[in-house]
Every structure is written in structure tokens, then in C-alpha cells.
Amino acid sequence: MPTNGLHQVLKIQFGLVNDTDRYLTAESFGFKVNASAPSLKRKQTWVLEPEPGRGAAVLLRSSHLGRYLSAEEDGRVACEAERPGRDCCFLVLPQPDGRWALQSEPHGRFFGGTEDQLSCFATAITPAELWTVHLAIHPQAHLLSMSRRRYAHLCPQEDEIAADSNTPWGVDALITLIFQNRQYCLKSCDSRFLRSDGHLVWEPEARACYTLEFKAGKLAFKDCDGRYLAPVGPAGTLRAGRNTRPGKDELFDLEESHPQVVLVAANHRYVSVRQGVNVSANQDEELDHETFLMQIDQETKKCSFYARTGGYWTLVTHGGIQATATQVSANTMFETEWRGRRVALKASNGRYVCMKKNGQLAAISDFVGEDEEFTLKLINRPILVLRGLDGFVCHRRGSNQLDTNRSVYDVFHLSFSDGAYQIRGRGGGFWHTGSHGSVCSDGERAEDFLFEFRERGRLAIRARSGKYLRGGASGLLRADADAPAGVALWEY
């Protein structure tokens, strides 16, 4: 499999929710902890780390502070330790309903409580000592089976999800995790849910809901009967097996899902590598050879394009573009210029990529004209989850407006037309811009929005007014930002 950051395991960050639906919070002032927050944000985000040499013991590190949770012998708790000591070691005890009990490893007492009355002094587990795990990562990813080293993907012909793909290529490899009622569902790219018997269903019924467990940094999904999802049979069909304890067959990694795109040139043909190593605009349909993985460098904001055939686009002699590079270098990086519904690409020689008369692409132009402009279409997000600096985008209750600061998220449906996207929400209503920059979700007719892929894992969304969509202090989605930065960038 290719390297260079194409297959990046996501660091599992999460929130812990107590019995009163409040999140464990690490405060900067006094390094105190409480369970008062109603939603999952930075102060409520934690990372689980193994503690070498202490068996099953783990450490809980605040993602916000970079410090470790500790419990003293008298039950007092804090999040002050910069380096983990003996009092920072906990045992995670999964309960039958999927919740966790956290036991101090050196002292044997259980951690729990409400509001600012948290302690680690209980001798038995009651509801106050139980915590629900809520993942804090973006919920759209690729799912890798640890035993088979294969990726899960939708198999429409067999009506199942199977872990039998060498690479997570195309829209079928997108898995969306849906958090509801303290459990998770696995949603395929066509908006169906994986039931524990391996069938796909349209509603998140009881047998399509799973509790999460962690083992050695990997994920396991336990169904309502206490059995775990695993790839089964020659095809690797995902369904609950016989095991009631997670082994290697039941463990999975979540990997970052980079944007996969197709490009259309001025001749209305798809850019392709179907006929060899030369990148050319010469195909009438979009298939695997016309799909490219687009990876954005976090420092330079330049992008690379990786072909299914196993090579990056690279600048060669006389300005030609070939999909032959096996490593990322200066010649594989392209600067993107967003030009409304079109995009222009500038190569490392300082010249723009254009379509020559024979359809081949070459970086030989000093100016942007029709032949230097391409239509770029995102193909592996037919359903979309957006997260900003303050939280996820979600419908506001009792309103047609959209919140941008929620710990839960809505899944939106995406369609594409001539360089622009249309976003459809709950009930089939389209996103549209209203007066004074408001964004509403109850439109009867689709409104065009422009996507600009500005940073790794983040995009800007431009409304018809030319303004960018942003979050902000009000918690409402608005189209009034002048620049695609900060609160106007969205994880997708």
C-alpha cells in the first residue's frame, strides 16, 4: 500500500458522559475536573494512553491541557500531572450496556459523581460511576480490519459491507459513525445502517446499534447480544460473529478519509490515466482511472493527486504531467487557485497546468484561460458531516436555522452540478441563504454553494453572495465571512 500519509490512523479522542448527561471537563483554573458541561468541546476531550509496564492500566490525558487525570488515596481527583505517576493509572471496566467504570489501579476505588462533586472513592459501581464514551473525532472515515488488513466498503450487488479491499478507493469505502442513545451505528455511503446479521437497513433499529470498546488502541463494536462485529467468510462480510470477547478478528482502525475527486477539462472530458502514465483529459465517463486522491500539505497548503494505478501526478521534462511518482516531492505539489466554479493548478515550475490539443495535461501556461480551468468534483462525500471550531453543524430545534456548536451532528446529502454543490438536510429541504447572511435549511429549490479545499481535512463554503459560511459567537451558521479562514473553515 502507498505511504506518504495516505493511510493515517486517526488518534481516538473522546468525551466521557456521566449518568446525568454531563461531560467530564478539565478546567485550566486550578486544574480541577467537573461534570457540568452539556456538550462535547475542547475542554471535554480526552485521550486514552497505555501505561507501559502496568498490565491493563491506562492513562487519561486531557487533550485540552495535555495533563493527566489522577486520583489520590483519599479520593481527590485533579488533572494537573504533566507526567503520569502511580496515581494516574486507571482500569477501564466495560459494563454490559457498553458504559465504562473507571477504577483507580493503585487504590481500587471507582471514579464518579456529578457537577463539581467528583471523586474516586466509591467502593462499588453505581449509576454515578458509569461513563458513556462519545468519540470526538470527525465521524466519517475508513474502517480497516486488523486481522485481514483489508478495508470495509459497500458491496451494492451483495447488499452488504465487506472487508476485502486493499485500498479504500471510491465512495463505497466511506463509513459514517452515527452517535445516538449512547451507542453507535455504522452508516454506508448510500445512507443505510449495518445490522448485526450483516444486512443493511434504512432505519437505526436496535440490532444496528453498537457499543464501542477499546483494546490496545483499536476499536471493537459490540451488538445488543454481546457479540462483536468481525469480517466473516471468504468475502469478509461484516456481521456479528460468535465471540463475546474481542480478539484480533474483532478489532478495527479508523483511518482518515482524504477527498477523492474527478476533474473535467475545457473539452468536457474527464482527466484520466486510463491509457498510460500521461495525465490526459480524454475520457467520457468517471471510473477508477478518472478518480484521484487529493492530499493537502498542512504547511504549504499545496495539494498532490494520487492515482489508483499507484503514482502521484508529477512534473516531468518540458512541463508534462505524469502519474509516476512514488514519493511526495516539490514536483508533485500543485498550488490551487479557486476561481468560482472552476479551479486552476500551478505546478512547481511556476506555470499553470493546461490541456493541450491532444488532451494531455502540461504545466506550460503563464496565464489562466479556458484551457487552464478545470471543474473539480468531490466524489466520496455523498453524505456530509461538518465540524467547525466550536462543534458540529446541526439543525436548530424548532427552527429552520443551523447550529454550529453542537456535540451531536446531522448528516446532510450532497449533490453536484457544474462546479457547485447543493446541500439537502432533514426532511429534504435545501440549504439557502436568507436576509442578512442567515443560512436556512428548508428551501424548496436548491441553491448553489462553492467548495474550496483550503487545508488538510478542511474546506471553505462560499455562498452565492460571495461570502463564506462561518460559525461564531451566536452559534448560528451564517454567510458573512470575507475570508476562508478560522471560523469559516470546516472539517468534512
C-alpha positions as CSV (number, residue, x, y, z in Angstrom):
1,M,0.0,0.0,0.0
2,P,1.2,3.6,-0.6
3,T,2.7,5.5,2.2
4,N,3.4,9.3,2.4
5,G,0.5,9.8,4.7
6,L,-2.2,8.3,2.5
7,H,-3.2,5.8,5.2
8,Q,-3.2,7.7,8.5
9,V,-4.8,6.1,11.6
10,L,-7.0,8.6,13.4
11,K,-6.0,9.4,17.0
12,I,-9.0,8.3,19.1
13,Q,-10.2,11.2,21.1
14,F,-13.5,11.1,23.1
15,G,-15.7,12.6,25.7
16,L,-17.0,10.8,28.8
17,V,-20.7,11.4,29.7
18,N,-22.0,10.6,33.1
19,D,-25.4,9.4,34.2
20,T,-26.9,12.9,34.2
21,D,-25.7,13.5,30.6
22,R,-22.9,15.8,31.5
23,Y,-19.4,15.6,30.2
24,L,-16.2,15.2,32.2
25,T,-14.4,18.5,31.9
26,A,-10.8,19.5,32.6
27,E,-10.6,23.2,33.7
28,S,-7.5,25.4,33.2
29,F,-8.1,27.2,36.5
30,G,-6.7,25.1,39.3
31,F,-6.6,22.0,37.1
32,K,-9.9,20.9,38.6
33,V,-12.3,18.5,37.0
34,N,-16.1,18.5,36.9
35,A,-19.0,17.0,35.1
36,S,-21.1,20.1,34.3
37,A,-20.8,20.6,30.5
38,P,-23.9,19.8,28.4
39,S,-21.8,19.3,25.2
40,L,-18.5,18.0,23.9
41,K,-15.9,20.7,23.1
42,R,-12.2,21.1,23.7
43,K,-12.2,21.0,27.5
44,Q,-14.3,17.8,27.4
45,T,-12.0,15.9,25.1
46,W,-9.7,13.1,26.4
47,V,-7.2,10.6,25.0
48,L,-6.6,7.1,26.3
49,E,-2.9,6.1,26.6
50,P,-1.5,2.7,27.7
51,E,0.8,2.7,30.7
52,P,3.8,0.6,29.9
53,G,4.7,-2.0,32.5
54,R,1.4,-1.8,34.4
55,G,-0.6,-4.5,32.6
56,A,-4.1,-3.4,31.8
57,A,-3.7,0.0,33.4
58,V,-4.3,3.1,31.2
59,L,-3.9,6.9,31.4
60,L,-6.5,9.5,30.7
61,R,-4.9,12.7,29.2
62,S,-6.8,15.9,28.7
63,S,-6.5,16.8,25.0
64,H,-7.1,20.5,26.1
65,L,-4.4,20.7,28.8
66,G,-2.0,17.9,27.9
67,R,-2.1,16.8,31.5
68,Y,-3.2,13.6,33.1
69,L,-6.2,12.7,35.3
70,S,-5.1,11.5,38.8
71,A,-6.8,10.1,41.9
72,E,-5.3,10.2,45.3
73,E,-5.8,7.6,48.1
74,D,-8.4,9.9,49.8
75,G,-10.4,10.1,46.6
76,R,-9.4,13.6,45.5
77,V,-9.2,14.0,41.7
78,A,-7.4,16.5,39.5
79,C,-6.0,16.9,36.0
80,E,-2.6,18.5,37.0
81,A,0.1,15.9,36.3
82,E,2.3,16.9,33.4
83,R,4.0,13.4,33.7
84,P,2.0,10.4,34.6
85,G,2.6,8.9,38.1
86,R,1.2,6.0,40.0
87,D,-2.0,7.9,40.9
88,C,-2.7,8.4,37.2
89,C,-3.3,4.7,36.4
90,F,-6.8,3.6,35.9
91,L,-8.5,0.3,34.9
92,V,-11.3,0.6,32.3
93,L,-14.1,-1.9,33.2
94,P,-16.7,-2.2,30.4
95,Q,-20.2,-2.8,31.6
96,P,-22.8,-5.0,29.8
97,D,-24.6,-1.8,28.5
98,G,-21.3,-0.5,27.0
99,R,-20.6,2.1,29.6
100,W,-17.3,2.3,31.4
101,A,-16.4,2.2,35.0
102,L,-13.1,3.7,35.9
103,Q,-11.2,2.2,38.8
104,S,-8.1,3.6,40.3
105,E,-5.5,0.9,39.7
106,P,-3.4,1.6,42.9
107,H,-6.3,2.3,45.2
108,G,-9.1,0.1,43.9
109,R,-11.8,2.8,44.2
110,F,-14.2,3.9,41.5
111,F,-14.4,7.4,39.8
112,G,-17.7,9.2,39.5
113,G,-20.1,11.9,40.8
114,T,-22.0,14.9,39.5
115,E,-21.3,18.6,38.7
116,D,-18.2,19.6,40.7
117,Q,-18.6,16.8,43.3
118,L,-16.3,14.3,41.5
119,S,-14.2,11.8,43.5
120,C,-12.6,8.4,43.2
121,F,-13.6,6.9,46.5
122,A,-16.6,4.7,45.7
123,T,-16.2,1.0,46.8
124,A,-18.9,-0.2,44.4
125,I,-20.2,0.7,41.0
126,T,-23.5,2.7,41.0
127,P,-25.0,4.7,38.1
128,A,-22.9,7.7,39.3
129,E,-19.7,5.8,38.5
130,L,-20.7,4.9,34.9
131,W,-19.5,6.8,31.8
132,T,-20.6,6.7,28.2
133,V,-17.9,7.1,25.5
134,H,-18.6,9.7,22.9
135,L,-16.0,9.9,20.1
136,A,-14.7,13.4,19.5
137,I,-13.1,12.7,16.0
138,H,-14.8,13.5,12.8
139,P,-17.2,10.6,12.2
140,Q,-16.5,10.0,8.5
141,A,-13.6,7.7,8.0
142,H,-12.3,4.4,6.5
143,L,-12.6,1.2,8.5
144,L,-9.6,-1.2,8.5
145,S,-9.9,-4.8,9.7
146,M,-6.9,-5.6,11.8
147,S,-6.9,-9.3,11.2
148,R,-7.4,-9.2,7.4
149,R,-5.6,-5.8,6.7
150,R,-8.5,-5.0,4.4
151,Y,-10.8,-2.0,4.2
152,A,-14.6,-2.2,4.7
153,H,-16.7,-1.0,1.7
154,L,-20.2,-1.2,0.5
155,C,-21.0,-4.1,-1.9
156,P,-24.2,-3.0,-3.6
157,Q,-24.6,-6.2,-5.6
158,E,-24.4,-8.4,-2.5
159,D,-26.2,-5.8,-0.3
160,E,-23.6,-5.9,2.4
161,I,-20.4,-4.3,3.8
162,A,-17.3,-6.4,3.3
163,A,-13.7,-6.0,4.5
164,D,-11.9,-7.2,1.4
165,S,-10.5,-4.1,-0.3
166,N,-6.7,-3.5,-0.5
167,T,-7.2,0.3,-0.7
168,P,-10.1,2.5,0.5
169,W,-10.9,3.7,-3.0
170,G,-14.1,5.3,-4.2
171,V,-17.3,6.4,-2.5
172,D,-18.1,2.9,-1.3
173,A,-15.3,2.9,1.2
174,L,-16.8,5.8,3.2
175,I,-18.2,4.8,6.6
176,T,-20.1,7.3,8.8
177,L,-20.4,6.7,12.6
178,I,-23.7,7.9,13.9
179,F,-23.9,8.5,17.7
180,Q,-27.4,8.2,19.2
181,N,-28.8,7.0,22.5
182,R,-25.3,6.4,23.9
183,Q,-24.5,3.9,21.1
184,Y,-23.1,4.0,17.6
185,C,-24.4,2.9,14.2
186,L,-22.3,2.3,11.1
187,K,-23.8,4.1,8.1
188,S,-22.8,3.2,4.5
189,C,-22.4,5.8,1.7
190,D,-25.9,5.1,0.5
191,S,-27.3,6.0,3.9
192,R,-28.2,2.5,5.1
193,F,-27.2,1.1,8.5
194,L,-25.3,-2.1,9.2
195,R,-27.4,-4.6,11.2
196,S,-25.5,-7.2,13.3
197,D,-26.7,-10.1,11.0
198,G,-24.8,-8.4,8.1
199,H,-27.9,-6.9,6.4
200,L,-28.2,-3.2,5.5
201,V,-31.4,-1.5,6.7
202,W,-32.8,2.0,6.3
203,E,-33.5,2.7,10.0
204,P,-31.2,2.5,13.0
205,E,-33.0,-0.3,14.7
206,A,-31.8,-2.0,17.9
207,R,-29.7,-4.6,16.1
208,A,-28.0,-1.9,14.1
209,C,-26.7,-0.1,17.2
210,Y,-23.3,-1.0,18.9
211,T,-21.4,0.0,21.9
212,L,-17.7,0.9,21.5
213,E,-14.9,-0.9,23.2
214,F,-11.2,-0.1,23.1
215,K,-8.4,-2.7,23.1
216,A,-4.7,-1.8,22.5
217,G,-5.8,1.4,20.8
218,K,-8.2,-0.3,18.4
219,L,-12.0,-0.3,18.2
220,A,-14.5,-3.1,18.7
221,F,-18.2,-2.9,18.1
222,K,-20.5,-4.9,20.4
223,D,-24.1,-5.6,19.4
224,C,-27.1,-5.9,21.7
225,D,-26.5,-9.6,22.3
226,G,-22.9,-9.1,23.4
227,R,-21.3,-10.3,20.2
228,Y,-18.7,-8.3,18.2
229,L,-18.6,-7.3,14.6
230,A,-16.0,-9.1,12.5
231,P,-15.3,-9.9,8.9
232,V,-16.8,-13.4,8.2
233,G,-16.2,-15.8,5.3
234,P,-14.1,-15.6,2.2
235,A,-15.7,-12.2,1.2
236,G,-15.1,-10.7,4.7
237,T,-18.8,-9.8,5.2
238,L,-19.1,-7.6,8.3
239,R,-21.5,-9.1,10.8
240,A,-21.6,-10.2,14.5
241,G,-19.6,-13.4,14.9
242,R,-19.7,-15.9,17.8
243,N,-17.2,-14.2,20.1
244,T,-18.2,-12.4,23.2
245,R,-14.7,-11.1,23.8
246,P,-12.9,-9.0,21.2
247,G,-9.8,-10.7,19.6
248,K,-7.8,-9.6,16.6
249,D,-10.7,-10.6,14.3
250,E,-13.0,-8.1,16.1
251,L,-10.6,-5.1,16.1
252,F,-10.6,-2.2,13.7
253,D,-8.7,1.0,13.0
254,L,-10.3,4.2,11.8
255,E,-8.3,6.0,9.1
256,E,-8.6,9.5,7.8
257,S,-10.7,9.7,4.6
258,H,-9.0,12.1,2.2
259,P,-11.0,13.8,-0.5
260,Q,-11.3,11.8,-3.7
261,V,-12.0,13.9,-6.8
262,V,-12.6,13.9,-10.5
263,L,-11.6,16.7,-12.8
264,V,-13.2,17.8,-16.1
265,A,-11.2,19.9,-18.6
266,A,-12.5,22.5,-21.1
267,N,-13.1,19.8,-23.6
268,H,-15.8,18.4,-21.2
269,R,-13.8,15.2,-20.8
270,Y,-12.5,13.6,-17.6
271,V,-8.9,13.8,-16.6
272,S,-7.6,10.2,-16.6
273,V,-4.7,7.8,-16.5
274,R,-6.6,5.0,-18.3
275,Q,-4.3,5.0,-21.4
276,G,-0.9,5.1,-19.6
277,V,1.2,7.3,-17.3
278,N,0.4,10.6,-19.1
279,V,-2.4,12.5,-17.3
280,S,-4.8,13.4,-20.1
281,A,-8.4,14.8,-20.4
282,N,-9.7,12.1,-22.8
283,Q,-12.5,10.1,-21.1
284,D,-16.2,10.4,-21.3
285,E,-17.1,8.6,-18.0
286,E,-15.8,8.7,-14.5
287,L,-14.4,5.4,-13.1
288,D,-11.4,4.3,-11.1
289,H,-8.9,5.7,-13.6
290,E,-10.6,9.1,-13.5
291,T,-10.6,9.3,-9.7
292,F,-7.7,10.9,-7.8
293,L,-7.0,11.1,-4.1
294,M,-6.3,14.8,-3.3
295,Q,-4.0,15.4,-0.3
296,I,-3.3,18.9,1.0
297,D,0.0,19.7,2.8
298,Q,-0.7,21.4,6.1
299,E,2.2,23.8,5.9
300,T,2.2,24.9,2.3
301,K,-1.5,24.3,1.6
302,K,-0.4,22.9,-1.8
303,C,-2.0,19.6,-3.0
304,S,-1.0,16.4,-4.6
305,F,-3.1,14.0,-6.7
306,Y,-2.6,10.2,-6.3
307,A,-3.9,7.8,-9.0
308,R,-5.4,4.4,-8.4
309,T,-2.6,3.0,-10.5
310,G,-0.2,3.8,-7.7
311,G,1.5,7.1,-8.7
312,Y,1.4,10.8,-7.9
313,W,1.0,13.4,-10.5
314,T,4.5,14.8,-11.1
315,L,6.0,17.5,-13.3
316,V,8.4,16.0,-15.9
317,T,10.5,17.3,-18.8
318,H,9.0,20.0,-20.9
319,G,6.2,20.6,-18.5
320,G,4.4,17.3,-18.9
321,I,2.3,15.8,-16.1
322,Q,2.6,12.0,-15.5
323,A,1.3,9.8,-12.7
324,T,4.6,8.1,-12.0
325,A,6.0,9.5,-8.7
326,T,6.1,7.1,-5.7
327,Q,7.1,9.8,-3.2
328,V,5.8,13.2,-2.5
329,S,8.3,16.0,-3.6
330,A,8.2,19.5,-4.8
331,N,7.4,18.3,-8.3
332,T,4.2,16.5,-7.1
333,M,2.8,19.6,-5.3
334,F,0.3,22.0,-7.0
335,E,-0.9,25.3,-5.9
336,T,-4.7,25.7,-6.2
337,E,-6.5,28.8,-7.3
338,W,-10.2,28.8,-6.7
339,R,-12.0,30.6,-9.5
340,G,-15.7,30.4,-8.7
341,R,-17.0,27.2,-10.2
342,R,-13.6,26.3,-11.6
343,V,-10.1,25.7,-10.3
344,A,-6.6,26.4,-11.8
345,L,-3.5,24.4,-10.8
346,K,0.0,25.9,-10.7
347,A,3.0,23.5,-10.8
348,S,6.4,23.7,-9.2
349,N,7.8,25.4,-12.3
350,G,5.5,28.4,-11.6
351,R,3.3,27.7,-14.6
352,Y,-0.3,26.7,-14.9
353,V,-1.5,23.3,-15.9
354,C,-3.4,23.4,-19.2
355,M,-5.0,21.0,-21.5
356,K,-3.1,20.6,-24.8
357,K,-4.8,20.0,-28.1
358,N,-4.3,16.2,-27.8
359,G,-5.9,16.3,-24.3
360,Q,-2.6,15.8,-22.4
361,L,-2.0,18.0,-19.4
362,A,1.1,20.1,-19.2
363,A,2.3,23.0,-16.9
364,I,3.3,25.4,-19.7
365,S,0.9,28.4,-19.3
366,D,1.8,31.7,-17.8
367,F,-1.8,32.9,-17.6
368,V,-5.2,31.3,-16.9
369,G,-7.7,31.0,-19.7
370,E,-10.3,28.4,-20.6
371,D,-7.8,25.6,-21.2
372,E,-6.2,26.2,-17.7
373,E,-9.5,25.9,-15.8
374,F,-10.9,22.6,-14.5
375,T,-14.1,21.5,-12.9
376,L,-13.3,19.7,-9.6
377,K,-15.9,17.4,-8.1
378,L,-15.7,15.7,-4.7
379,I,-17.0,12.1,-5.1
380,N,-16.5,10.4,-1.7
381,R,-18.9,12.6,0.4
382,P,-22.4,11.8,-0.9
383,I,-23.4,12.4,2.7
384,L,-21.7,15.1,4.6
385,V,-20.9,15.9,8.3
386,L,-19.4,19.4,9.0
387,R,-17.5,20.4,12.1
388,G,-16.2,23.9,12.9
389,L,-14.0,25.3,15.7
390,D,-17.0,25.3,18.1
391,G,-18.6,22.0,17.2
392,F,-20.7,20.2,14.6
393,V,-23.4,21.7,12.3
394,C,-26.8,20.5,13.3
395,H,-30.4,21.6,12.8
396,R,-31.6,24.0,15.5
397,R,-34.7,22.6,17.3
398,G,-37.9,24.3,16.3
399,S,-36.2,26.4,13.6
400,N,-35.1,26.4,10.0
401,Q,-31.6,27.6,11.0
402,L,-28.5,25.6,11.7
403,D,-26.3,25.5,14.8
404,T,-22.5,25.3,14.6
405,N,-21.6,24.4,18.2
406,R,-23.2,21.1,18.8
407,S,-21.6,17.9,20.1
408,V,-24.1,15.9,18.0
409,Y,-24.3,16.2,14.3
410,D,-26.7,15.9,11.4
411,V,-25.9,14.1,8.2
412,F,-26.5,16.2,5.1
413,H,-26.9,15.0,1.5
414,L,-24.7,16.4,-1.2
415,S,-25.3,16.8,-4.9
416,F,-23.2,18.4,-7.6
417,S,-23.9,20.5,-10.8
418,D,-21.4,22.4,-12.9
419,G,-18.8,23.2,-10.3
420,A,-21.2,23.8,-7.4
421,Y,-22.8,21.8,-4.7
422,Q,-26.3,21.6,-3.3
423,I,-26.9,20.6,0.3
424,R,-30.0,18.9,1.5
425,G,-30.9,18.4,5.1
426,R,-33.5,16.7,7.3
427,G,-36.9,16.4,5.6
428,G,-35.4,17.0,2.1
429,G,-35.2,20.8,2.5
430,F,-32.3,22.5,0.7
431,W,-29.8,24.9,2.3
432,H,-30.3,28.5,1.2
433,T,-29.1,31.9,2.2
434,G,-31.7,34.4,3.6
435,S,-31.6,38.0,4.7
436,H,-28.6,39.5,6.5
437,G,-26.4,36.4,5.8
438,S,-28.6,33.8,7.6
439,V,-28.4,30.2,6.3
440,C,-31.6,28.2,6.4
441,S,-32.3,24.5,5.7
442,D,-35.9,24.5,4.4
443,G,-35.5,25.6,0.8
444,E,-37.8,24.1,-1.8
445,R,-35.3,24.8,-4.6
446,A,-31.6,24.0,-4.5
447,E,-29.1,26.9,-4.1
448,D,-25.5,26.6,-5.3
449,F,-22.6,26.6,-2.9
450,L,-18.9,26.5,-3.9
451,F,-16.5,24.2,-2.1
452,E,-12.9,25.3,-1.7
453,F,-10.5,22.7,-0.3
454,R,-8.2,25.0,1.6
455,E,-6.4,22.9,4.2
456,R,-5.9,19.2,5.1
457,G,-9.3,17.9,6.1
458,R,-10.9,21.4,5.9
459,L,-12.9,23.2,3.3
460,A,-14.5,26.7,2.9
461,I,-18.0,27.0,1.6
462,R,-18.9,30.1,-0.5
463,A,-22.4,31.3,-0.9
464,R,-23.9,33.0,-4.0
465,S,-23.3,36.4,-2.3
466,G,-19.5,35.7,-2.5
467,K,-19.3,35.5,1.3
468,Y,-18.1,32.4,3.2
469,L,-20.1,30.3,5.6
470,R,-18.9,30.6,9.2
471,G,-19.7,29.8,12.8
472,G,-19.4,32.3,15.6
473,A,-20.4,33.6,19.0
474,S,-24.1,33.3,18.1
475,G,-23.8,29.6,17.4
476,L,-25.7,30.0,14.1
477,L,-24.4,29.3,10.6
478,R,-24.1,32.5,8.7
479,A,-22.8,33.5,5.2
480,D,-21.0,36.7,6.0
481,A,-17.2,35.9,6.3
482,D,-14.9,37.8,3.9
483,A,-12.0,35.3,4.0
484,P,-11.8,31.5,4.0
485,A,-10.0,31.1,7.4
486,G,-10.6,30.4,11.1
487,V,-14.4,30.0,11.8
488,A,-15.0,29.8,8.0
489,L,-13.2,26.5,7.7
490,W,-15.0,23.2,8.2
491,E,-13.9,19.6,8.8
492,Y,-15.7,17.4,6.3
